[in-house]
């Protein structure tokens, strides 16, 4: 009869938090940063903006975003300093230093 492994005792971890931690442990720091940005994006920019704009890639310190219309792209371009400051408050040194907007399809969140 095989022995059972000992049960882990501790606090449960949210799946999204575990994903970021595992990516970091695997040496995929930029992927972990991008994942974390995606997690906090609606809280940082608000649900209205998040419905029209979403992060799609992190290249170095540049966060690439897809926006669903040229009007939203222009409006967010003007709010770039405010968005970068909010990301810096939320993410600290993991925050991107620049934003790039491109018009494209934005998948609606359920």
N, C-alpha and C positions, 0 to 999 in steps of 0.2 A: 504494500500500500504506500503510495507516494505522499509525502508531507505537503501540506498546503503552504503556499508562500504567506508570510506574515501580512496581515491587513495593514494598509497605510492608515495612520491616524493623523488627522490634521484638517485644515479647513478646505472645503471644496474650492476649486479654481474655475473661473468662467472660461469657457472654451476659447473665446476670442483672446483672452489674456494668455492662455496656454500656447496658442498658435504663435503669437509674437515671441514668447520666450523660447520656444523650440526653434524657430527660425534663427534667432540670435545665437543659440547654442550650436547650430549647424554652420555658423559662419556666414549666414545670409543676412547680414545686418541691414543692408539697404532694403531687402524684401520685408524685414521685420519693421523698419521705419515706415515703409509704404503701407503696410498693414495697419500700423497704429494710426497713421494719418487718416486712412479710410474709416477707422473706428470712430474717431473724434470729429470727422468732417461735419456731420449735421449739427453737432453741438457748437462747433466753432463758428460756422457761417449761418446757422439757422436753417430750419426745415424748408423755408421758401426758396432760398438760394440752392440748397442741396437738391431740391427737386429739378433744378435746371442746370446744375453743374456738378461734375463728379471728378475726383482724382483718377487718373488712368496710369500714371507712371511717375517714378521718382528717378531722375538721372542726376547723380551727384547731389547737389543742393538745389536742384530745380524741380519743382513739382509741376507736372504737366496735367492739365485739366481739359476735359471736354465740356463744352457749353452748348446748349441746344439751339441757340439763335445768336445772330450777330448783335442784337440789342443787348442780350445778357452779357455777351463777351465784352462789349464796350462798357457797360455798367460795372462789371467786376474789375475790369482793367483800372477804372478810376478808384475802386475800393481796394486795390492791391496792397497799399501800405497798412490799411486796417486789417485785412485778412492775414497778412504776414505777421503782424503784431499779435493777433489772436492765436495763431498757430504757435508762435514763440512762447506765449504765456502757458499754453496747454502742453506743449511738447519739450520746452526747454531747448537744450542743445541739439535735439533731434529734429527741430523744425527746419523746413526748407528756407532758403535765403532768397529764392526767386520763384515767381509763378509764370507759367506760359499757358495761355488760353488758346484753344482751337475749337472751331464750330464743328459739331458732329452730333451723332446720335447719343442721347443720354437715356439709359435704361431707367425707367421709373421704378422706385422702390415700392414693394408691396405694402 
